[in-house]
Amino acid sequence: GHTTGPSLNNDKLYKFAYSAEVYVDQVKASLQKSAGYRISSGVDVNLLWRNPDNDDDQLIKITIKDVQVENVNERPAAKNVFKGKSTEKIIGKEYLEALQRPIVLELVRGKVKTFYSYQNEPGFTQNIKRGLASLFQLQLHSGSSREVDISGKCNTTYHVRQDQVTKIKDLDSCEIEKKGFTSHNRILDVSKKATSATVYVLEDSFIKSIKAEENFVFVLNYRRKTGAKIVSKQRLELKSVQAGLGLIAAKQVASVIKTLDPNYVAMPLEAEPVKSECKKCPSLSEHWQSIREHMHPDKLSKAEAAKSFLSFIQNIRKATKEEILKIVRSENKEFLPQVVDAVTSAQTPESLEAILEFLDFKDASTSILQERFLYACGFASHPSETLLKSLTEKFKGDVANEEIRETLVIVMGALIRKLCDRGGCKLPAVVEAKRLILNRLEKAKKDDNVQMYLLALKNALLPEAIPVLLKYAESGEGPISSLAATALQRYDPSFLTKEVKETMNRIYHQTRKAHEKTVRTTAAAIILNSNPSYMEVKNILLSIGELPMEMNKYMLSMIQDILHFEMPSSKTVRQVLKDMRSHNYDRFSKMGSSSAYTGYITRGPDVSSTYSLDILYSGSGILRRTNMNIHVFDRSTELHAIQVVIEAQGLESIIAATPDEGEENLDSFAGMSAILFDFQLRPVTFFQGYGDLMSKMLSATGDPMNVVKGFVLLTDYLQEIQLQSGPTASAEFLGGLAIDISGGMEFSLWYRESKTSVKNRVAVFVAGNTEVDSFFIKTGMETTFEAETSLDFISTVQFSQYPFLVCMQMDRVESPFRTHMTKYESLPSGRRYTARRGKAATLAGNEYPLHQENSNMCKKVFGAKSDSAGSWF
């Protein structure tokens, strides 16, 4: 009665019935229709030895017999993959023999001190035995401790009530070698929940029954309907107690084991990693040939392209450097950019080595491929330190194409941020890249160089870069101060110190020097977005009315947007407006065409998304800046999904208008800058300088310029799991985006009209595969969804009169949306059971409502145009 662990009687044989079941299904489904299987067997247990000096130190032998394998749910004969096969046929003779060889456990106070088995047995069967052995570990008093079993070293809590013991294992605390990775942004990632509980019923100081259950649930954060669960159950029930063999007399455990079978070896109880070989998998080249046509550049807005991209990545991840190089070296230039996207997104050491060996940065003729490689690095879901190190080395070496050199450093900035977000800020490669960017920015003389290092900082978002950004925002020339200000705008408001706000106030109110409208409005946005004080808001409101014409209208619109969208600073703004009531009318009744507007695209239980559009003109009706943003957020995280900014300056001379005060000497320029999934791309120039502008205007085809085209791996999640019954499981979710964004700007002197357009065409494919892998069967569930859509944003301006007419349109075409789910059980022989379900729907197209004023103007613009429709120029 003084034992603290279960105790076996001498000379007895305990006969148990054992079963281990696995189920895989959708999260909310009941288990009656799940895919899965059951292994059942008899289990014989007897005491071999008890320590003469310590009753609580026992050696027990456990033997598995009469193994059966069956479906976990009743299936008609035609759908039963095991039909007509003996256990030996299903499991294989060698495996079955190994499974039925006994194991020996030394139990000290109920915990497994040593696990003895035979060497050179297959890992799979060894793990099934470990799963059974782990059940025999329990303590008979309540309390928590860290203990080792098949799941690794885990925090375990016992609750004891009379003859019932409940063991709760905290699976998130388990230390075991696990493979896997998660996506960079939480919104794009997968959430996992894991629980494990075992209930013991005791009788006569030994086990009467055990019921164990383990649950794993995975859901996609941005669409919680896409998910999966794995349930693993174990049962052990005592059927009878019979007369058994006597004990072995000995002082030490070692001599008992020797007497029993000198081939026994002490092994870890923790599971050993196993991987089943793929017998009929196609080679990388064969797989590429089968999907190649879907990766043609003209098909990039189709879901099938995104799907092929994902399956290609999965295969590249299993490939050697040689196999990858073979495809890259033999493909033609139409398909190569897409191959580069996939190889780079695979992010294995082999794929990185292959692509770096293939690309030659000293050769300007392959700059398209170099750019695709770099962008794929910028979007990397879990970049390695090696990747950043390789790019830093390339940047220090010879780079033939100047734009590629700029892109290199911009991408280095993005990688610094991703590695820092994962706690890697102190890694040598990160420290070196940070130092390189900050030092070279300090020494940079040419504007172009300053610009590229500022863009790198706009991606890196280092707290220590804030003082440098402030310096350039306040004292830099036009485009540079504008870039530094927008970089500051990307920081979380918690980083924006008193010093930042003082500088932004000086820029907005032009305390030290005159600033361009674009920089002043950005400064105002930063102030209003970072918990502004009453006085800051009041000073901004007082300035409205004293500003240049269009800037007045823009600021007014920004304030109205804060109020209508209930932004954080709206309370303060309302308070100030109430107190200022007397002198508002004149100030707030300004004419003009500039505007700012924010609205919802979707509001859902999982995530919501907003769009914002703002547009700033010069006094003569020429566009200065248009800015379109889409943000996605859940309760705790935000993702800047897309930003497209088109900026123009110094274009007044084309329409013989007077430039705004302080902007007389600006060089003619128009260009576009984009952020995609929190990553700032290299800006694109439409034209630079008056001569360039004139030649492009005279030859203008109005064809939009491509800004970004290719594939992005959005969701990249893989978790390998050790089930406590023995098998391994994995959950893999991949989400790919095929994307084509273009933008352009056209003029018609004849109709005195200009048009800016941004076209976003995207296709999404997301695939989740949750699978349990036992050596003789794989069972699991694949779930996919796909959508294709395009979002167009067009603004038309007629500047034949003042205030000129502006019409902004944001449209989404009708979009097909499809979901599929397949549950399967498959044997290595190729015999397979599947159950499929699918749904297709169409999301109706939508013209997003902007403010009322805009709708009225569009009527005028398109009303006025009908009688003078003709081609541009």
Long-range contacts (C-beta under 8 A, 24 or more apart in sequence): 2-55, 3-55, 3-56, 3-109, 3-140, 3-205, 4-56, 4-109, 4-110, 4-139, 4-140, 4-141, 5-56, 5-107, 5-108, 5-109, 5-110, 5-111, 5-138, 5-139, 5-140, 6-107, 6-110, 6-136, 6-138, 6-140, 6-202, 6-205, 6-206, 6-207, 7-55, 7-56, 7-58, 7-205, 7-206, 8-45, 8-46, 8-47, 8-58, 8-60, 8-206, 9-47, 9-204, 9-206, 9-241, 10-47, 10-50, 10-246, 10-247, 11-243, 11-244, 11-245, 11-246, 11-247, 12-46, 12-47, 12-241, 12-242, 12-243, 12-244, 13-44, 13-45, 13-46, 13-241, 13-242, 13-243, 13-244, 13-245, 14-44, 14-45, 14-46, 14-206, 14-238, 14-241, 15-42, 15-43, 15-44, 15-238, 15-239, 15-240, 15-241, 15-242, 16-42, 16-43, 16-44, 16-45, 16-236, 16-237, 16-238, 16-239, 17-41, 17-42, 17-43, 17-235, 17-236, 17-237, 17-239, 18-42, 18-43, 18-64, 18-132, 18-234, 18-235, 18-236, 19-233, 19-234, 19-235, 20-128, 20-131, 20-232, 20-233, 20-234, 20-725, 20-726, 21-72, 21-231, 21-232, 21-233, 21-234, 21-725, 22-72, 22-230, 22-231, 22-232, 22-723, 22-725, 22-727, 22-729, 22-772, 22-774, 22-779, 23-72, 23-229, 23-230, 23-231, 23-232, 23-233, 24-228, 24-229, 24-230, 24-231, 24-770, 24-771, 24-772, 24-779, 24-780, 24-781, 24-823, 25-228, 25-229, 25-231, 25-781, 25-823, 26-227, 26-228, 26-229, 26-781, 26-783, 26-821, 27-217, 27-219, 27-227, 27-228, 27-229, 29-229, 31-72, 31-73, 31-231, 32-73, 33-73, 33-823, 33-835, 34-72, 34-73, 34-231, 34-823, 35-779, 35-780, 35-781, 35-823, 35-824, 35-825, 35-833, 35-835, 36-71, 36-72, 36-73, 36-772, 36-779, 36-825, 37-69, 37-70, 37-71, 37-72, 37-82, 37-774, 37-777, 37-779, 37-825, 38-69, 38-70, 38-71, 38-72, 39-67, 39-68, 39-69, 39-128, 40-67, 40-68, 40-70, 41-65, 41-66, 41-67, 41-68, 42-66, 42-239, 43-132, 43-236, 46-244, 46-245, 47-247, 48-104, 48-247, 48-248, 48-256, 48-260, 49-247, 49-248, 49-250, 49-253, 49-256, 50-247, 52-251, 54-108, 56-108, 56-109, 56-110, 57-106, 57-107, 57-108, 57-113, 58-106, 58-107, 59-104, 59-105, 59-106, 59-107, 59-253, 59-256, 59-257, 60-104, 60-105, 60-107, 60-136, 61-102, 61-103, 61-104, 61-260, 62-102, 62-103, 62-104, 62-105, 62-129, 62-132, 62-133, 62-136, 63-100, 63-102, 64-99, 64-100, 64-102, 64-128, 64-129, 64-132, 65-100, 67-91, 67-96, 67-99, 67-100, 69-776, 69-777, 71-825, 75-833, 79-833, 80-833, 81-777, 81-825, 81-826, 81-827, 81-831, 81-832, 81-833, 90-776, 90-777, 90-827, 91-775, 91-776, 92-775, 92-776, 94-122, 95-122, 95-124, 95-125, 95-775, 95-776, 98-122, 98-125, 98-126, 99-125, 99-128, 99-129, 103-129, 103-132, 103-133, 104-257, 104-260, 104-264, 105-133, 105-136, 106-253, 107-136, 107-137, 109-139, 110-137, 110-138, 110-139, 110-140, 111-137, 111-139, 111-147, 112-136, 112-137, 112-148, 112-149, 112-269, 114-253, 114-266, 115-266, 115-267, 115-268, 115-269, 116-257, 116-264, 116-265, 116-266, 116-267, 117-264, 117-265, 117-267, 118-263, 118-264, 118-265, 119-263, 119-265, 119-267, 122-274, 122-775, 123-272, 123-273, 123-274, 124-274, 124-276, 124-726, 124-727, 124-774, 124-775, 125-775, 126-267, 126-272, 127-271, 127-272, 127-274, 127-722, 127-726, 127-727, 127-728, 128-725, 128-726, 128-727, 129-726, 130-269, 130-270, 130-271, 130-726, 131-234, 131-723, 131-724, 131-725, 131-726, 132-236, 132-726, 133-269, 134-269, 134-724, 135-198, 135-210, 135-212, 135-234, 135-236, 136-207, 138-165, 138-167, 138-198, 138-200, 139-165, 140-165, 140-202, 146-173, 148-268, 148-269, 148-270, 149-269, 149-270, 149-724, 150-269, 150-270, 150-271, 150-722, 150-724, 150-726, 151-176, 151-196, 151-270, 151-271, 151-722, 151-724, 152-176, 152-270, 152-271, 152-722, 153-270, 163-201, 163-202, 163-203, 163-208, 164-199, 164-200, 164-201, 164-202, 165-199, 165-200, 165-202, 166-197, 166-198, 166-199, 166-200, 167-197, 167-198, 167-199, 167-200, 168-196, 168-197, 169-196, 169-197, 169-198, 169-724, 170-196, 171-195, 171-196, 171-214, 176-270, 176-271, 176-722, 177-273, 178-719, 178-720, 178-721, 178-722, 179-718, 179-720, 180-717, 180-718, 180-719, 180-720, 181-381, 181-382, 181-716, 181-717, 181-718, 182-382, 182-716, 182-717, 183-381, 183-382, 183-714, 183-715, 183-716, 183-717, 184-380, 184-381, 184-382, 184-418, 184-421, 185-637, 185-639, 185-677, 185-678, 186-221, 186-634, 186-636, 186-637, 187-221, 187-222, 187-607, 187-632, 187-633, 187-634, 187-637, 187-638, 187-639, 188-221, 188-222, 188-639, 188-677, 188-714, 188-715, 188-735, 189-221, 189-715, 189-717, 190-218, 190-219, 190-220, 190-221, 190-227, 190-715, 190-717, 190-719, 190-731, 190-733, 190-768, 191-218, 191-219, 191-221, 192-216, 192-217, 192-218, 192-719, 192-731, 193-217, 194-721, 196-724, 198-234, 203-238, 207-236, 207-238, 208-237, 208-238, 209-235, 209-236, 209-237, 209-238, 210-234, 210-235, 210-236, 210-237, 211-235, 212-724, 212-725, 214-723, 214-724, 214-725, 216-721, 216-729, 216-731, 218-719, 218-731, 218-733, 218-768, 218-770, 220-715, 220-733, 220-735, 220-766, 220-768, 221-606, 221-607, 221-634, 222-606, 222-607, 222-632, 222-634, 223-606, 223-766, 223-785, 224-605, 224-606, 225-819, 226-733, 226-766, 226-768, 226-783, 226-785, 226-819, 227-768, 227-783, 228-731, 228-768, 228-770, 228-781, 228-783, 229-770, 230-721, 230-723, 230-729, 230-731, 230-770, 230-772, 232-723, 232-724, 232-725, 232-727, 232-772, 233-725, 234-724, 234-725, 271-722, 271-726, 271-728, 273-728, 274-728, 274-775, 276-773, 276-775, 276-778, 276-828, 279-828, 280-830, 281-318, 282-315, 283-323, 284-315, 284-316, 284-318, 284-319, 284-323, 284-324, 284-326, 284-327, 285-323, 285-326, 285-327, 287-311, 287-312, 287-315, 288-312, 288-315, 288-327, 288-339, 292-335, 295-335, 295-338, 295-339, 296-334, 296-335, 297-334, 297-335, 297-337, 297-338, 297-709, 300-338, 300-709, 300-710, 300-711, 300-738, 300-739, 300-740, 300-761, 300-763, 301-738, 301-740, 301-761, 301-762, 301-763, 301-788, 301-790, 302-738, 302-763, 302-788, 303-738, 303-763, 303-764, 303-765, 303-786, 303-787, 303-788, 303-816, 303-818, 304-765, 305-711, 305-738, 305-763, 306-711, 306-736, 306-737, 306-738, 306-763, 306-764, 306-765, 306-786, 307-736, 307-765, 307-767, 307-784, 307-786, 309-338, 309-341, 309-342, 309-345, 309-711, 309-713, 309-736, 309-738, 309-765, 310-713, 310-734, 310-735, 310-736, 310-765, 310-767, 312-342, 313-342, 313-345, 313-346, 313-713, 313-734, 313-736, 314-732, 314-734, 316-342, 316-343, 316-346, 316-348, 316-351, 317-346, 317-348, 317-351, 319-350, 319-351, 320-350, 321-350, 321-351, 321-353, 321-354, 321-357, 324-350, 324-351, 324-354, 324-355, 325-354, 325-357, 325-358, 328-354, 328-355, 328-358, 329-358, 336-369, 337-368, 337-369, 337-372, 337-710, 338-710, 338-711, 340-369, 340-372, 340-373, 340-376, 341-372, 341-376, 341-710, 341-711, 342-711, 344-372, 344-373, 344-376, 344-377, 344-380, 345-376, 345-379, 345-380, 345-381, 345-711, 345-712, 345-713, 345-716, 347-380, 347-381, 347-382, 347-383, 347-384, 347-387, 347-716, 349-384, 349-386, 352-384, 352-386, 352-387, 352-390, 356-390, 361-394, 361-397, 361-398, 361-399, 361-400, 361-404, 362-397, 362-398, 362-399, 362-400, 363-400, 364-400, 364-401, 367-400, 367-401, 367-403, 367-404, 370-401, 370-404, 370-407, 371-403, 371-404, 371-407, 372-710, 374-404, 374-407, 374-408, 374-411, 375-407, 375-411, 375-681, 375-708, 375-710, 376-710, 376-711, 376-712, 376-713, 377-411, 377-414, 377-415, 378-410, 378-411, 378-414, 378-415, 378-459, 378-679, 378-681, 379-676, 379-677, 379-679, 379-712, 379-713, 380-415, 380-418, 381-713, 381-714, 381-715, 381-716, 382-422, 382-716, 383-415, 383-418, 383-419, 385-419, 385-424, 385-427, 385-428, 385-429, 385-430, 386-429, 387-415, 388-412, 388-415, 388-416, 388-419, 388-429, 388-430, 388-433, 389-429, 389-432, 391-415, 391-433, 392-429, 392-432, 392-433, 392-436, 395-436, 396-436, 402-448, 403-682, 405-452, 406-448, 406-451, 406-452, 406-455, 406-682, 407-682, 409-437, 409-452, 409-453, 409-455, 409-456, 410-452, 410-455, 410-456, 410-459, 410-680, 410-681, 410-682, 411-459, 412-436, 412-437, 412-456, 412-460, 413-437, 413-455, 413-456, 413-457, 413-458, 413-459, 413-460, 413-680, 414-459, 414-460, 414-679, 414-680, 416-459, 416-460, 416-462, 417-459, 417-460, 417-461, 417-462, 420-460, 420-462, 434-460, 434-462, 434-464, 438-464, 438-465, 438-468, 441-468, 442-468, 447-477, 447-479, 447-480, 450-476, 450-480, 451-479, 451-480, 451-483, 454-480, 454-483, 454-484, 454-487, 455-483, 455-487, 455-680, 455-682, 455-683, 457-487, 458-483, 458-486, 458-487, 458-490, 458-680, 459-679, 459-680, 461-487, 461-490, 461-491, 463-495, 466-491, 466-495, 466-496, 466-497, 466-500, 467-499, 470-499, 470-500, 470-503, 473-503, 473-504, 473-507, 473-519, 473-523, 474-503, 474-506, 474-507, 474-512, 475-513, 478-516, 478-518, 478-519, 478-649, 478-666, 479-647, 479-669, 481-507, 481-515, 481-516, 481-519, 482-516, 482-518, 482-519, 482-522, 482-647, 485-519, 485-522, 485-523, 485-526, 486-522, 486-645, 488-526, 489-522, 489-525, 489-526, 489-529, 490-640, 493-529, 493-530, 493-531, 496-526, 496-530, 500-526, 500-530, 501-526, 501-527, 501-530, 501-532, 501-536, 505-536, 505-539, 508-540, 508-543, 509-539, 509-543, 514-662, 516-649, 516-662, 516-663, 516-666, 517-548, 517-550, 517-551, 517-554, 517-616, 517-618, 517-624, 517-660, 517-663, 518-616, 518-624, 518-625, 518-647, 520-551, 521-551, 521-554, 521-555, 521-558, 521-616, 521-625, 524-555, 524-558, 525-558, 528-558, 528-562, 528-567, 528-569, 528-573, 529-567, 529-568, 529-569, 531-568, 531-569, 532-569, 532-572, 533-572, 534-572, 534-575, 534-576, 537-569, 537-572, 537-573, 537-576, 538-576, 538-579, 538-580, 541-573, 541-576, 541-577, 541-580, 541-587, 542-580, 544-587, 544-588, 544-590, 545-586, 545-587, 545-588, 545-590, 548-619, 548-660, 548-661, 549-590, 549-591, 549-592, 549-619, 550-592, 550-593, 550-594, 550-616, 550-617, 550-618, 550-619, 550-624, 550-660, 551-594, 551-616, 552-590, 552-592, 553-590, 553-591, 553-592, 553-593, 553-594, 553-595, 554-592, 554-594, 554-595, 554-596, 554-614, 554-616, 556-588, 556-590, 557-594, 557-595, 557-596, 557-597, 557-614, 558-596, 558-614, 560-596, 561-596, 561-597, 561-598, 561-612, 564-598, 565-598, 565-599, 567-598, 591-803, 592-617, 592-803, 593-617, 593-621, 593-797, 593-803, 593-804, 593-805, 593-806, 593-857, 595-806, 595-808, 595-850, 595-851, 595-853, 595-854, 597-850, 597-851, 597-854, 599-848, 599-849, 599-850, 601-630, 601-848, 606-634, 607-632, 607-633, 607-634, 608-632, 608-633, 608-634, 609-633, 609-641, 611-810, 611-848, 613-793, 613-808, 613-810, 613-850, 615-795, 615-806, 615-808, 617-797, 617-804, 617-806, 618-652, 618-659, 618-660, 618-663, 619-658, 619-660, 620-652, 620-655, 620-657, 620-658, 620-659, 620-660, 620-799, 621-655, 621-657, 621-797, 621-799, 621-802, 621-804, 622-648, 622-651, 622-652, 622-654, 622-655, 622-657, 622-754, 622-797, 622-799, 623-648, 623-651, 623-745, 623-754, 623-756, 623-795, 623-797, 624-648, 624-649, 626-756, 626-795, 628-758, 628-793, 628-810, 639-677, 639-678, 640-675, 640-677, 640-678, 641-676, 641-677, 642-674, 642-675, 642-676, 642-677, 642-760, 643-673, 643-674, 643-675, 643-676, 644-672, 644-673, 644-674, 644-707, 644-741, 644-743, 644-758, 644-760, 644-793, 645-672, 645-673, 645-674, 646-670, 646-671, 646-672, 646-743, 646-745, 646-756, 646-758, 647-671, 647-672, 647-673, 648-745, 650-690, 651-693, 653-690, 654-693, 654-697, 654-747, 654-749, 655-749, 655-752, 655-799, 657-799, 668-692, 668-693, 670-745, 672-705, 672-707, 672-743, 672-758, 674-707, 674-708, 674-741, 676-708, 676-712, 676-739, 676-741, 677-712, 677-714, 681-707, 681-708, 684-743, 686-744, 686-745, 697-747, 697-873, 698-873, 700-746, 700-747, 700-872, 700-873, 702-744, 702-746, 702-872, 703-744, 704-742, 704-743, 704-744, 704-757, 704-759, 705-742, 705-743, 705-744, 706-740, 706-741, 706-742, 707-741, 707-742, 707-743, 708-739, 708-740, 708-741, 709-739, 709-740, 709-741, 710-738, 710-739, 711-736, 711-737, 711-738, 711-739, 712-736, 712-737, 712-739, 713-737, 714-764, 715-766, 723-772, 726-774, 727-772, 727-773, 727-774, 728-772, 728-773, 729-770, 729-771, 729-772, 729-773, 730-769, 730-770, 730-771, 730-773, 731-768, 731-769, 731-770, 732-768, 732-769, 732-770, 733-766, 733-767, 733-768, 733-769, 734-766, 734-767, 734-768, 735-764, 735-765, 735-766, 735-767, 736-764, 736-765, 736-766, 737-762, 737-763, 737-764, 738-762, 738-763, 738-765, 739-763, 746-872, 747-872, 747-873, 748-872, 748-873, 749-873, 750-870, 750-872, 750-873, 751-798, 751-800, 751-865, 751-868, 751-870, 751-872, 752-798, 752-799, 752-800, 753-796, 753-797, 753-798, 753-799, 753-800, 754-796, 754-797, 754-799, 755-794, 755-795, 755-796, 755-797, 756-794, 756-795, 757-792, 757-793, 757-794, 757-795, 758-792, 758-793, 758-794, 759-790, 759-791, 759-792, 759-793, 760-790, 760-791, 760-792, 760-793, 761-789, 761-790, 762-788, 762-789, 762-790, 762-791, 763-787, 763-788, 763-789, 764-788, 776-827, 776-828, 777-825, 777-826, 777-827, 778-824, 778-825, 778-826, 779-824, 779-825, 779-826, 780-823, 780-824, 781-821, 781-822, 781-823, 781-824, 782-820, 782-821, 782-822, 782-824, 783-819, 783-820, 783-821, 783-822, 784-819, 784-820, 784-821, 785-817, 785-818, 785-819, 785-820, 786-817, 786-818, 787-815, 787-816, 787-817, 787-818, 787-843, 788-815, 788-816, 789-813, 789-815, 789-843, 796-861, 798-861, 798-864, 805-857, 805-860, 805-861, 805-864, 806-854, 806-857, 806-861, 807-854, 807-857, 807-858, 807-860, 807-861, 807-862, 808-850, 808-854, 808-858, 809-847, 809-858, 810-847, 810-848, 810-850, 811-845, 811-846, 811-847, 811-848, 812-845, 812-846, 812-847, 812-848, 813-845, 814-842, 814-843, 814-844, 814-845, 815-842, 815-843, 815-845, 816-840, 816-841, 816-842, 816-843, 817-841, 817-842, 817-843
